[in-house]
Amino acid sequence: MPCLRNKFIIPFVGNLSDKIGRKPLVIGGALGSGLLSFVYLYAISIHNMWMAIATSLLMWGVVYQGYNAVFPSLFPELFQTKTRVSAMSIGQNIGITISAMLPALFAAVAPPGSTNIPLTIGAITLGVTLIAAVAAITAQETYRIHLNDLGHKGAVPVEKQVYDRIRAQSLAGAKIG
């Protein structure tokens, strides 16, 4: 699945984010993977290996890519050039630090042998993805903001026709292959 994901799904989702915006894909990817976590954890709890594998491939290989393929664009675009790298790295590392503590939280609230592990862990997982979705909802949409205006409050997106022309020129000049 990594090859399929890297060669087809991530480029497809990245291209889609240039057409409809970053936020819808980040929100959908976060919430969709959070909801699928219930199915995945249920499959594990009933020892259905094929259901767990299929759900894992769908959740991580497809749905989560709405978030994963787009956040590398959205996140740095939220900050002005002079603070972009520092702001992004601080924010991302704080998020990674917090999420690294989740397995310990999972073990504390639902130790092995507990009942309703899929529901308990699934609810926590969905809660985390809800936080990510709310963050995306409240963030500024960046996909048609001019490069010089990124990170500025009140930045106005360029007109769709102008954006499409600039994007087409950029793609025509890119050596993709």
C-alpha positions in Angstrom: 0.0 0.0 0.0 2.8 2.5 0.6 3.7 2.4 -3.1 0.1 2.9 -4.1 -0.3 5.6 -1.5 2.9 7.5 -2.5 2.5 7.3 -6.2 -1.3 7.8 -6.6 -3.2 8.8 -3.5 -1.0 11.5 -2.1 -0.4 13.2 -5.5 -4.2 12.9 -6.2 -5.2 14.4 -2.9 -2.5 17.1 -3.1 -3.7 18.1 -6.6 -7.3 18.1 -5.3 -6.3 20.5 -2.5 -5.1 22.9 -5.2 -8.6 22.8 -6.7 -11.0 22.8 -3.8 -8.8 24.0 -0.9 -6.8 22.5 1.9 -9.3 22.6 4.7 -12.0 20.3 3.4 -9.4 17.5 2.8 -7.7 18.0 6.2 -11.1 18.0 8.0 -12.4 15.0 6.1 -9.2 13.0 6.5 -9.0 13.7 10.2 -12.7 12.9 11.0 -12.8 10.0 8.6 -9.8 8.3 10.1 -11.1 9.0 13.6 -14.4 7.3 12.7 -12.7 4.4 11.1 -10.7 3.8 14.2 -13.8 2.3 15.8 -14.2 -0.2 13.0 -10.5 -1.1 13.2 -10.4 -1.5 16.9 -13.6 -3.6 16.8 -12.1 -5.9 14.1 -9.1 -6.4 16.4 -11.3 -7.1 19.4 -13.2 -9.8 17.5 -10.0 -11.2 16.1 -11.0 -10.7 12.5 -7.6 -10.3 10.8 -9.0 -9.6 7.3 -11.4 -6.9 8.5 -8.6 -5.3 10.5 -6.2 -5.3 7.5 -8.9 -4.0 5.2 -9.9 -1.2 7.6 -6.3 -0.3 8.3 -5.6 0.0 4.6 -8.7 2.1 4.0 -8.1 4.2 7.1 -4.3 4.8 6.9 -3.8 4.2 3.1 -6.7 6.3 1.8 -8.8 8.3 4.2 -6.0 9.6 6.4 -4.2 10.8 3.3 -6.7 13.7 3.1 -4.9 15.0 6.2 -1.4 13.6 5.6 -1.1 14.7 2.0 -2.2 18.3 2.7 -0.9 19.3 6.1 2.7 19.8 4.6 1.2 22.5 2.5 -1.4 24.0 4.8 0.7 24.2 8.0 3.6 26.3 6.7 1.2 28.5 4.6 -0.4 29.6 7.9 2.7 31.6 8.8 4.5 34.6 7.4 7.8 33.9 5.7 9.9 35.4 8.5 8.5 33.1 11.1 7.3 30.2 9.0 10.0 27.6 9.8 10.1 28.3 13.5 6.3 28.6 14.0 5.7 25.4 12.0 8.4 23.4 13.7 7.4 24.5 17.2 3.7 23.8 16.5 4.4 20.4 14.9 6.8 19.3 17.6 4.4 20.2 20.4 1.7 18.2 18.6 4.0 15.2 18.1 5.0 15.3 21.8 1.3 15.3 22.9 0.4 12.5 20.5 3.4 10.5 21.6 1.7 10.3 25.1 -1.4 8.8 23.7 -0.4 5.1 24.0 0.3 5.7 27.7 -3.1 7.3 28.0 -4.7 4.4 26.2 -3.0 1.9 28.5 -4.1 3.8 31.6 -7.8 4.2 30.6 -8.2 0.8 28.9 -5.6 -1.7 30.2 -5.4 -5.2 28.7 -8.4 -7.2 29.7 -10.7 -4.2 30.0 -14.2 -4.2 28.5 -15.2 -1.9 25.7 -11.6 -1.2 24.6 -12.7 -0.4 21.0 -15.3 2.1 22.3 -13.0 3.7 24.9 -9.9 4.0 22.7 -12.0 4.8 19.6 -13.7 7.7 21.5 -10.3 9.1 22.6 -9.0 8.8 19.0 -12.1 10.5 17.6 -11.7 13.2 20.2 -8.1 13.9 19.0 -9.3 14.0 15.4 -12.1 16.3 16.4 -9.5 18.7 17.8 -7.6 18.5 14.5 -10.8 19.2 12.6 -11.7 22.2 14.7 -8.2 23.5 14.3 -8.5 23.2 10.5 -12.0 24.7 10.5 -10.7 27.8 12.4 -7.6 28.1 10.3 -7.4 30.4 7.3 -7.9 28.7 3.9 -4.6 29.1 2.1 -4.9 27.5 -1.3 -5.5 30.7 -3.3 -3.6 33.1 -1.2 -0.7 34.8 -2.9 2.7 33.6 -1.6 3.5 37.1 -0.3 0.3 37.3 1.6 0.5 33.9 3.4 0.2 34.2 7.2 -1.3 37.7 7.1 -4.7 38.2 8.6 -7.3 39.3 6.1 -5.3 38.1 3.1 -7.6 37.8 0.2 -7.5 34.8 -2.2 -6.7 35.6 -5.8 -9.5 35.2 -8.3 -10.1 31.6 -9.4 -9.3 32.3 -13.0 -6.0 34.0 -12.1 -5.1 31.2 -9.7 -5.8 28.6 -12.3 -3.7 30.4 -14.8 -0.8 30.8 -12.4 -1.1 27.1 -11.4 -1.2 25.9 -15.0 2.0 28.0 -15.8 3.7 26.6 -12.8 2.8 23.0 -13.7 3.8 23.5 -17.3 7.3 24.7 -16.2 7.7 21.9 -13.7 9.7 18.9 -14.7 7.5 16.1 -13.2 8.5 12.6 -13.9 
